[in-house]
Amino acid sequence: MPALLSAEAATAPVAQDSQMLDRGYRQMYSLDFPAAHATFLSYQQTHPADPMGYASNAAAYLFSEFDRLHILESDLFLDDKAFDGRKKRTPDPALKMELEKELAKSDELAAKILAQKPDDENALFSQVMANGLRADYAALIEKRNLASLAYMKTGRTIALKLLAIDPTCYDAYLAIGVENYLLGINPAPVRWVLRMTGAQTDKQEGLQRLRLTADKGRYLAPFARLLLAVAALRDKDRPTARILLAGLAEEFPGNQLYVTELARIQ
């Protein structure tokens, strides 16, 4: 499977030095978090007014916590009872402080840019990223599902605004895809209640949006592919899951999560 973080693959809004950010995300997906942080901090130093440098470093903090707590292993997501009965995690307080500091700086810079230029794609995308990271942290680490839902809806609203400006911002489709898929796999009565709150719960639309990010995204394509692999396993589609995980394992050989998950379904 071809690498999906190359410059040729992306037409999403890119920051001022996109190749440096590409390198940081590749390091993050390879679980080389010290290198990812160093790359993103270097980006911040050379582009101090760009919110994506801070949102990206926050992503590296979140993924390092996911790795430490083994959160992205598929067993947690394949059994709804296991997921609903999951224990609240014990987060690293120092890491959470750094994560929140990076997100606050990203928010501050994005707000300044959008006050002058409301349709700035890079600033809008950084807001989509920030809300997605907060949603993931709230749900998967703190088990604050209502807070996570609020962040998801906010991120989706901003993503729709961004996509109305530029439909080829493929990373932004992740926000729409995650909300629709995760909420869409709930029982019908739960979906009805969620829709009453303004949430989107169309599972098939969610999968379609995730595929757009997986196929054409710049920074978030590997994460979208992992989510699609889990979705395939939930649907008993082991061949599709195998293809996705094999591609990830080949592209990021240093990430044992992909190797381990692939071994489970061989």
C-alpha positions as CSV (number, residue, x, y, z in Angstrom):
1,M,0.0,0.0,0.0
2,P,1.5,3.4,-0.9
3,A,2.6,5.9,1.7
4,L,-0.2,8.4,2.4
5,L,1.8,11.1,4.1
6,S,3.8,12.2,1.0
7,A,3.3,15.6,-0.5
8,E,1.9,14.2,-3.6
9,A,-1.0,12.5,-1.7
10,A,-2.4,15.6,-0.1
11,T,-4.5,18.5,-1.2
12,A,-5.6,19.4,2.3
13,P,-4.7,22.8,3.7
14,V,-1.0,22.6,4.6
15,A,1.0,24.6,7.0
16,Q,4.0,26.8,6.1
17,D,6.6,24.0,6.1
18,S,4.5,20.9,5.4
19,Q,7.4,18.6,4.9
20,M,8.6,19.2,8.5
21,L,5.1,18.4,9.8
22,D,5.0,15.3,7.5
23,R,8.2,14.1,9.2
24,G,6.8,14.7,12.7
25,Y,3.7,12.7,11.9
26,R,5.6,9.8,10.4
27,Q,7.8,9.7,13.6
28,M,4.6,9.8,15.7
29,Y,3.0,6.9,13.8
30,S,6.3,5.0,14.2
31,L,6.0,5.5,18.0
32,D,9.2,7.6,18.1
33,F,7.6,10.2,20.3
34,P,10.9,12.0,21.4
35,A,11.7,12.5,17.7
36,A,8.2,13.7,16.9
37,H,8.2,16.2,19.7
38,A,11.6,17.5,18.6
39,T,10.3,17.9,15.1
40,F,7.2,19.7,16.1
41,L,9.0,21.9,18.6
42,S,11.5,22.9,15.8
43,Y,8.5,23.7,13.6
44,Q,7.1,25.9,16.4
45,Q,10.4,27.8,16.7
46,T,10.5,28.5,12.9
47,H,6.7,29.1,12.6
48,P,5.6,30.5,15.9
49,A,2.3,32.0,14.6
50,D,1.1,28.7,13.0
51,P,-1.4,26.9,15.2
52,M,-0.7,23.6,13.5
53,G,2.7,23.3,15.1
54,Y,1.0,23.2,18.5
55,A,-1.9,21.0,17.5
56,S,0.5,18.5,16.0
57,N,2.7,18.4,19.1
58,A,-0.5,17.8,21.2
59,A,-1.3,14.9,18.9
60,A,2.1,13.4,19.7
61,Y,1.4,13.7,23.4
62,L,-2.0,12.0,23.0
63,F,-0.7,9.2,20.9
64,S,2.1,8.6,23.4
65,E,-0.4,8.2,26.1
66,F,-2.5,5.9,24.0
67,D,0.6,3.8,23.5
68,R,1.5,3.7,27.2
69,L,-2.0,2.7,28.1
70,H,-2.5,0.3,25.2
71,I,-5.7,2.1,24.3
72,L,-5.8,1.5,20.5
73,E,-5.7,-2.3,20.7
74,S,-8.7,-3.7,18.8
75,D,-9.9,-5.9,21.7
76,L,-11.3,-2.9,23.4
77,F,-13.4,-1.9,20.5
78,L,-14.7,-5.2,19.1
79,D,-16.8,-6.0,22.1
80,D,-19.4,-3.3,23.0
81,K,-19.8,-4.6,26.5
82,A,-16.1,-4.5,27.1
83,F,-15.9,-0.9,25.8
84,D,-18.9,0.3,27.8
85,G,-17.4,-1.4,30.9
86,R,-13.9,-0.1,30.4
87,K,-12.2,1.3,33.4
88,K,-11.3,4.9,33.7
89,R,-7.6,5.2,32.9
90,T,-4.9,6.7,35.1
91,P,-3.4,9.5,33.0
92,D,0.0,10.9,33.3
93,P,-0.7,14.3,34.9
94,A,2.5,15.9,33.5
95,L,1.7,14.7,30.0
96,K,-1.9,16.0,30.4
97,M,-0.5,19.4,31.4
98,E,1.7,19.5,28.3
99,L,-1.2,18.4,26.1
100,E,-3.5,21.1,27.4
101,K,-0.8,23.7,27.1
102,E,-0.2,22.9,23.4
103,L,-3.9,22.9,22.7
104,A,-4.4,26.2,24.4
105,K,-1.7,27.8,22.3
106,S,-3.1,26.3,19.2
107,D,-6.6,27.7,20.1
108,E,-5.1,31.1,20.8
109,L,-3.2,31.4,17.5
110,A,-6.2,30.0,15.5
111,A,-8.5,32.5,17.1
112,K,-6.2,35.4,16.2
113,I,-6.0,34.3,12.6
114,L,-9.7,33.7,12.2
115,A,-10.5,37.1,13.7
116,Q,-8.8,38.6,10.7
117,K,-9.6,35.9,8.1
118,P,-12.6,33.8,9.0
119,D,-12.0,31.4,6.1
120,D,-8.4,30.6,6.8
121,E,-8.1,26.9,6.1
122,N,-5.0,26.1,8.1
123,A,-6.5,27.8,11.3
124,L,-9.8,26.0,10.8
125,F,-8.1,22.7,10.4
126,S,-6.1,23.3,13.6
127,Q,-9.4,23.8,15.4
128,V,-10.7,20.5,13.9
129,M,-7.6,18.8,15.1
130,A,-7.8,20.3,18.6
131,N,-11.4,19.3,19.1
132,G,-10.7,15.8,17.9
133,L,-7.8,15.4,20.3
134,R,-9.9,16.6,23.2
135,A,-12.7,14.2,22.2
136,D,-10.4,11.3,22.1
137,Y,-8.7,12.1,25.4
138,A,-12.1,12.7,27.2
139,A,-13.6,9.4,25.9
140,L,-10.7,7.0,25.8
141,I,-8.7,8.1,28.8
142,E,-11.0,9.9,31.1
143,K,-14.2,8.1,30.2
144,R,-16.1,11.4,29.9
145,N,-18.5,10.4,27.1
146,L,-20.7,13.5,27.2
147,A,-17.7,15.8,27.1
148,S,-16.3,13.8,24.2
149,L,-19.6,14.0,22.3
150,A,-19.6,17.8,22.7
151,Y,-16.1,18.1,21.3
152,M,-17.0,15.7,18.4
153,K,-19.9,17.8,17.4
154,T,-17.9,21.1,17.6
155,G,-15.1,19.5,15.5
156,R,-17.6,18.2,12.9
157,T,-19.2,21.7,12.6
158,I,-15.9,23.3,12.0
159,A,-14.9,20.5,9.6
160,L,-18.1,21.1,7.6
161,K,-17.3,24.8,7.4
162,L,-13.7,24.0,6.2
163,L,-14.9,21.5,3.6
164,A,-17.4,24.0,2.2
165,I,-14.4,26.2,1.5
166,D,-12.2,23.4,0.2
167,P,-13.8,19.9,-0.3
168,T,-10.3,18.5,-0.9
169,C,-9.2,19.0,2.7
170,Y,-9.3,15.2,3.1
171,D,-8.0,15.1,6.7
172,A,-11.0,17.1,7.8
173,Y,-13.4,14.3,6.7
174,L,-12.0,12.3,9.7
175,A,-14.0,14.4,12.1
176,I,-17.3,13.7,10.3
177,G,-16.4,10.1,9.8
178,V,-15.6,9.4,13.4
179,E,-18.8,10.9,14.8
180,N,-21.0,9.2,12.3
181,Y,-19.4,5.8,12.6
182,L,-18.9,5.7,16.4
183,L,-22.4,6.9,17.1
184,G,-23.9,5.0,14.2
185,I,-23.0,1.6,15.7
186,N,-25.3,2.3,18.7
187,P,-28.7,0.6,18.9
188,A,-31.5,2.4,17.1
189,P,-33.1,4.0,20.3
190,V,-29.7,5.4,21.3
191,R,-29.1,6.8,17.8
192,W,-32.5,8.5,18.0
193,V,-31.6,10.2,21.3
194,L,-28.2,11.2,19.9
195,R,-29.8,12.7,16.8
196,M,-32.1,14.7,19.1
197,T,-29.0,16.4,20.5
198,G,-27.7,17.3,17.1
199,A,-25.3,14.4,16.7
200,Q,-24.8,12.6,13.4
201,T,-25.2,8.8,13.5
202,D,-25.0,7.4,10.0
203,K,-22.6,4.5,10.1
204,Q,-22.2,4.1,6.3
205,E,-21.6,7.8,5.8
206,G,-19.0,7.6,8.6
207,L,-17.2,4.8,6.8
208,Q,-17.3,6.7,3.5
209,R,-15.7,9.8,5.2
210,L,-13.1,7.7,6.9
211,R,-12.1,6.1,3.6
212,L,-11.6,9.6,2.1
213,T,-9.1,10.4,4.8
214,A,-7.5,7.0,4.6
215,D,-7.1,7.2,0.8
216,K,-6.2,10.9,0.4
217,G,-5.4,12.5,3.8
218,R,-2.0,14.0,4.6
219,Y,-1.5,13.8,8.3
220,L,-4.4,11.6,9.5
221,A,-4.4,8.9,6.9
222,P,-2.7,6.2,9.0
223,F,-5.1,6.8,11.9
224,A,-8.1,6.6,9.6
225,R,-6.8,3.3,8.2
226,L,-6.5,1.9,11.7
227,L,-10.0,2.9,12.4
228,L,-11.2,1.2,9.2
229,A,-9.4,-1.9,10.1
230,V,-11.2,-2.0,13.5
231,A,-14.5,-1.3,11.7
232,A,-13.8,-4.2,9.3
233,L,-13.1,-6.6,12.2
234,R,-16.4,-5.5,13.8
235,D,-18.1,-6.5,10.5
236,K,-16.3,-9.8,10.4
237,D,-14.4,-8.6,7.3
238,R,-11.0,-10.1,8.1
239,P,-9.5,-9.8,4.6
240,T,-10.1,-6.0,4.5
241,A,-8.7,-5.7,8.0
242,R,-5.7,-7.8,7.1
243,I,-4.9,-5.6,4.0
244,L,-5.1,-2.4,6.0
245,L,-3.0,-3.6,8.9
246,A,-0.4,-5.2,6.6
247,G,-0.1,-1.9,4.8
248,L,0.4,0.0,8.1
249,A,2.9,-2.6,9.4
250,E,4.9,-2.3,6.2
251,E,4.8,1.5,6.2
252,F,5.6,1.9,9.9
253,P,7.7,-1.2,10.9
254,G,8.6,0.4,14.3
255,N,5.0,0.4,15.4
256,Q,4.4,-2.9,17.1
257,L,0.6,-2.2,17.4
258,Y,0.1,-2.9,13.7
259,V,2.3,-6.0,13.8
260,T,0.4,-7.4,16.9
261,E,-3.0,-6.6,15.5
262,L,-2.1,-8.2,12.2
263,A,-0.8,-11.4,14.0
264,R,-4.2,-11.8,15.7
265,I,-6.0,-12.2,12.4
266,Q,-3.4,-14.1,10.3
